[in-house]
Amino acid sequence: DSGVTQTPKHLITATGQRVTLRCSPRSGDLSVYWYQQSLDQGLQFLIQYYNGEERAKGNILERFSAQQFPDLHSELNLSSLELGDSALYFCASSPRTGREAFFGQGTRLTVV
Amino acid sequence: GESVGLHLPTLSVQEGDNSIINCAYSNSASDYFIWYKQESGKGPQFIIDIRSNMDKRQGQRVTVLLNKTVKHLSLQIAATQPGDSAVYFCAENERGGKLIFGQGTELSVKP
C-alpha cells in the first residue's frame, strides 16, 4: 500500500458526461501528479500540483481540469467525455518536487 | 521535444538469470531518474532512483546505472524471480518539475 488513495476504483459513464476523480496523497506529501494510461500505453503526464498551486502541465486536454485543495487532496475533472478518454487514471504524490512519487491504484474509466 | 524511451519493449529471461532493462532519455537537463515496476492492474511501484551526480546506485537485488554522456539509464535485476515479471518504466525529472515516463519494457520470467 503506497498510502495514496484514489476513488472511485472503477467508473463507467456515457459519452458527453462529466466525471470527477479524487486523490488523497500520502500524509504530508505536498506534490500531486496526475497521469493517464491507455491500453498498452505508457504513463502520460497530465498535470502536477504543489501545495495547492499548479506546478507543471503536460498534454492535458482543455476538457480536463484539476485542482489541489487546502487539505492537499486533489481532483481531476473530465468533461464532454469521449470514447477515447477510456483509460486508467493515476494519481501520485511526493513529499516535495524532485523526489520519488508514490502512486495510487488508479481509477479505471470506461466511456461507453 | 523531451522524451524518455526504452530500447526493448519485451524481455524474456530464465529464472535465476540477471536482467538488464535499458532506457534512453533525451533531456540533458534532467537531474533525477526513477525506475518503476507495474504489475497488471496495479499502480506503478517505486523501485530505485538516482540523481545526476551519481553514476551507480544499488538496492536490494537491483542496480541502476546512469551514463550522462550518452543519456542512458539501465536497471539490473540480479537472480530474477517469477515475481519480477511486470512492466518496468524509467522516468526522468528536471529540477523538480514534471516526471516524464518512458514507454515501458515488459519483463517475463520463465521458470
Interface residues (C-beta under 8 A of the other chain):
Chain A: S2 V4 Y33 Y35 G42 L43 Q44 F45 Q48 R55 A56 K57 G58 F90 A92 R96 T97 G98 R99 E100 A101 F102 F103 G104 Q105 G106
Chain B: D31 Y32 I34 Y36 K42 G43 P44 Q45 F46 D49 F89 A91 N93 R95 G96 G97 K98 L99 I100 F101 G102 Q103 G104
